[in-house]
Amino acid sequence: VVEKYGSKYGTASKYFVYDGPFKQEGWTGSNLSWKLVKNDDYWDKKAVKLDKITYQVVKDTNTGYNLFQSGKLDGTLLSAEQTKQLKGQKNYTVFHESTTFYLQYNQTKEEFKNANIRKAISLAINRKDYLKVLGGENTAATSVTPVGLTKVNGKDFQSIVSDKTDMTYNKAKAKELFNKGLQELGKDKLEFAILTDDTDTAKKSVEALQSQLKEAFGDKVTVNTQTVPFKTRLSRSTNGDFDVVLSAWGADFADPISFLDLFTSNNEQNNGKWSNAEYDKLIAASKNANSASDRWSDLEKAEKILLQDQGVTPLYYRNQAWMVNDKVKGIIYNTAGANLNFKDTYIAK
């Protein structure tokens, strides 16, 4: 099929191959509406109850909510402001994503090679207050691996690694470490920029960080903000053209390695170039462990190294608030991959 379609493969509905419960129809590559229709070649098609699902791209959340209220949509994503207004109401639904937002530091630069500077920045961030500015249903991060991704012997892996690392807001400790870092660098103050996307949420995010760091470190820090289009942010991140960048990653599958692999020394997603030989060794060992318990131990030790050194600074886990018609039953939200699974979905009478 790839040979048949060549460069057209994947660019429109008719240039895909489908092996799931539904096939996509009507997407040309640029239009804003398409359908999922039942796949007659699916191995378990008898279990699939819906014949058709219609997707409509709505760029404004207010428009989406109005369409939902008028019965023209059965599900729509909510903005942070709508989340605040509609929380607790009928049809209000929260989908928990396995997505972590975090700061990457450009560690080719002397100031961010300094572990005390990185640790100070993390401790200076009051994540609960920060999330109040962002709004929505997001959760403060205490690790890179998000809540609910996977369990080890009945206990959430996230809670296991969080138990022995301290990322609690501590202004006094932050100031102490920041001053120590400046002394080690031979500097009196630090100026840097945080790079992010040009969306409203991203702008609010860096402005909140800018405010909190200024409050913690006063005249000893100047934090600038750089907001650019998404593609530009990705390009600059990849090329190392930043001081600090607000990054995000969503799990491709339900396992901590989907996150922890990113921060090995030579991983292409490790834009900050943090490098730790013991961390690399543990991640490699986890891939060839003799038992599940050995593997979990390797991953736990690795993430603790990452957090204790603040190779990156986790900020929050993203959750999505929706309005979903309560007659639509059986939607499964796959937190890893952040997608909706409609195989068992049906409409209640």
ABEGO torsion letter per residue (X at the ends): XAAAAEAABGABAAABBBABABBBBGBAGABABBBBBBBAABAAAAABABABBBBBBBABAAAAAAAAAAGABABBBBBAAAAAAABGBBGBBBBBBBBBBBBBBBAABAAAABAAAAAAAAAABBAAAAAAAAEEABBBBABABBBGABBBGGBBAAAAAAAABBABBBAAAAAAAAAAAAAAAGBABBBBBBBBBABAAAAAAAAAAAAAAAAAAEAABBBBBBBBBAAAAAAAAAAGBBABBBBBBBBABBBAAAAAAAABAABAABAAGBBBAAAAAAAAAAAABABAAAAAAAAAAAAAAAAAAGABBBABBBBBBBBBBAABBGBBBBABGGBBBAAABBBBX
